[in-house]
Amino acid sequence: MAKLYFYFSAMNAGKTTTLLQSAHNYRERGMRVAILTPWLDYRAGSGTVASRIGLKADGIAFRPDADLEAMIRADIAAHGLLHCVLVDEAQFLSKSQVWQLSEVVDRLRIPVLCYGLRTDFRGELFEGSQYLLAWADELQEIKTICHSGKKATMNLRVDEGGRAVQDGPQVEIGGNERYVSVSRAEFKKVMRGEGSIEPMQAPLPL
């Protein structure tokens, strides 16, 4: 049975690596997949999905107002049977796009695997994550660790000096130089001004 999956984590937990491995597993069995990636995430080039360890694949870039169900139907009409849809940086989905992906599952009977962050640098839910948490059939956390050794669940945005940034737009594209994954306890301590984090001190996946 097709399902809508949401694989979530803090930064630097290997979400994109896991997505690319899933795509490889399908293709190795002769199955066709579609990889969707937000147009605004241009770090590896628009339409390219790339992990920190050097793996990458071509994807289909979509804009905030794109109808993802229509895109998938058009892809099937052009290229034939589709066995799985994978979505990178799924936190950037809109509410309507999460609904459209649920229609891909329920109407087209195609599994959809979404990978993304749960919360932003202020500890607030992204819109896409909010509705994936509400509507996905299955939720799975991809774990990573804080520099303290505890499980990292929160994301800090930092400046060049390693100081936590508490204001600014929710979406600011960046990697290890701008974001650090920490435990909830460390997140609260840093946000209270009781400590700082070095920008390049990125945690490793468990």
C-alpha positions in Angstrom: 0.0 0.0 0.0 1.3 3.5 -0.9 2.0 5.8 2.0 3.2 9.3 2.7 6.3 9.2 4.8 8.1 12.1 6.6 11.7 11.5 7.6 12.7 14.5 9.8 15.8 15.5 11.8 18.0 18.4 12.8 20.6 19.7 10.5 23.5 17.5 9.3 21.8 14.2 10.1 22.2 12.7 6.6 18.7 13.3 5.3 19.7 13.9 1.7 22.2 11.0 1.9 19.3 8.7 3.0 17.1 10.1 0.2 19.7 9.4 -2.4 20.3 5.9 -1.1 16.5 5.2 -1.3 16.5 6.4 -4.9 19.4 4.1 -5.7 17.6 1.2 -4.1 14.6 1.7 -6.3 16.6 2.2 -9.5 18.8 -0.9 -8.8 15.6 -2.9 -8.9 14.6 -1.4 -12.3 12.0 1.0 -10.8 11.6 4.7 -11.8 11.7 7.5 -9.2 11.1 11.2 -9.3 13.2 13.4 -7.0 11.6 16.8 -6.2 13.7 19.7 -4.7 12.7 23.2 -3.8 13.7 25.8 -6.4 15.0 28.1 -3.6 17.7 25.5 -2.5 20.3 26.4 -5.1 23.4 25.4 -3.2 24.3 22.5 -5.6 22.6 24.2 -8.6 18.9 24.4 -9.2 17.4 21.0 -9.7 20.4 19.1 -8.2 20.1 17.2 -4.9 23.5 16.9 -3.2 24.6 15.5 0.2 27.5 16.6 2.3 29.4 13.4 1.6 29.5 14.0 -2.1 26.6 12.0 -3.4 24.3 13.8 -5.8 21.5 13.3 -8.3 19.3 15.3 -10.7 16.0 16.3 -9.4 13.0 18.3 -10.5 13.0 21.8 -9.0 9.7 23.2 -8.0 8.5 26.7 -7.0 6.4 27.6 -4.0 3.3 27.9 -6.1 3.8 24.7 -8.1 1.1 22.0 -8.2 3.1 18.9 -7.3 0.3 16.4 -8.1 0.0 18.0 -11.6 3.8 17.8 -12.0 3.8 14.1 -11.1 0.9 13.4 -13.5 2.8 15.2 -16.3 5.9 13.2 -15.5 4.0 10.0 -15.8 2.4 11.0 -19.0 5.8 11.9 -20.5 7.9 9.0 -19.1 5.6 6.2 -18.0 5.1 4.3 -14.8 6.5 5.9 -11.6 7.3 3.8 -8.6 8.2 6.4 -5.9 8.4 10.2 -5.3 11.2 11.5 -3.1 11.1 15.1 -1.8 14.3 16.8 -0.5 14.1 19.8 1.9 10.5 19.0 2.6 10.2 21.7 5.3 9.9 24.2 2.4 6.6 22.7 1.1 3.5 24.7 1.5 0.4 23.4 3.1 -1.3 22.9 -0.3 1.8 21.1 -1.6 1.7 18.6 1.3 -2.0 18.0 0.4 -1.1 17.5 -3.3 1.5 14.9 -2.3 -1.1 13.1 -0.2 -3.2 13.0 -3.4 -0.3 11.4 -5.2 -0.4 8.7 -2.6 -4.2 8.3 -2.3 -5.2 8.8 -6.0 -2.2 7.6 -7.9 -1.1 4.9 -5.4 2.5 6.1 -5.5 4.5 6.2 -2.2 5.9 9.6 -1.4 9.0 9.9 0.8 9.7 13.4 2.3 12.9 14.4 4.0 13.3 17.6 5.9 13.8 19.6 9.1 11.2 19.7 11.7 11.9 23.2 13.2 13.7 26.4 12.3 16.4 28.3 14.1 13.8 29.7 16.6 12.4 26.3 17.4 9.2 26.9 15.4 7.7 24.5 12.9 8.2 25.1 9.2 4.9 25.1 7.3 5.8 21.9 5.3 6.9 20.1 8.4 3.8 21.1 10.3 1.4 19.5 7.8 3.6 16.5 7.1 3.6 15.8 10.9 -0.2 16.1 10.8 -1.0 14.2 7.6 1.8 11.7 6.9 1.1 8.0 7.3 4.4 7.3 8.9 6.9 9.5 10.7 10.5 8.6 11.3 13.3 10.6 13.0 16.8 10.5 11.5 19.1 11.0 14.5 22.2 12.9 15.0 24.1 14.2 18.1 24.9 17.5 19.7 28.5 18.5 20.7 27.4 17.7 24.2 26.9 14.0 23.3 23.1 14.2 23.6 20.7 13.7 20.8 20.4 16.8 18.6 16.8 17.9 18.0 17.2 21.7 17.4 18.9 24.0 14.9 20.9 27.1 15.7 21.6 29.7 13.2 25.0 31.3 14.0 27.0 34.3 12.8 30.7 34.3 11.8 31.7 34.4 15.4 29.6 31.4 16.5 27.0 33.5 18.2 23.4 32.4 18.0 21.2 34.5 15.8 17.7 35.0 17.2 16.1 37.3 14.6 15.8 37.2 10.8 13.7 35.5 8.1 12.7 31.9 8.7 14.3 30.8 5.4 18.0 31.5 4.9 19.8 28.9 2.9 23.1 27.7 4.3 25.2 24.8 5.5 27.6 24.1 8.3 28.8 27.7 8.2 25.4 29.0 9.3 23.7 26.2 11.2 24.6 23.9 14.0 22.5 21.0 15.4 22.2 20.9 19.2 20.1 19.3 22.0 17.1 21.1 23.4 19.0 21.8 26.6 21.9 23.4 24.6 19.5 25.3 22.4 17.9 26.9 25.5 21.2 27.7 27.1 22.6 29.4 23.9 19.4 31.3 23.3 19.6 32.6 26.8 23.0 33.9 26.1 24.8 31.5 28.3 27.1 30.0 25.7 28.2 30.0 22.0 28.8 27.4 19.4 31.6 27.3 16.9 30.0 27.4 13.4 32.0 24.5 11.9 31.4 22.2 14.8 28.9 20.0 12.9 27.6 16.8 14.5 27.9 13.4 13.0 25.0 11.1 12.1 24.3 8.3 14.5 
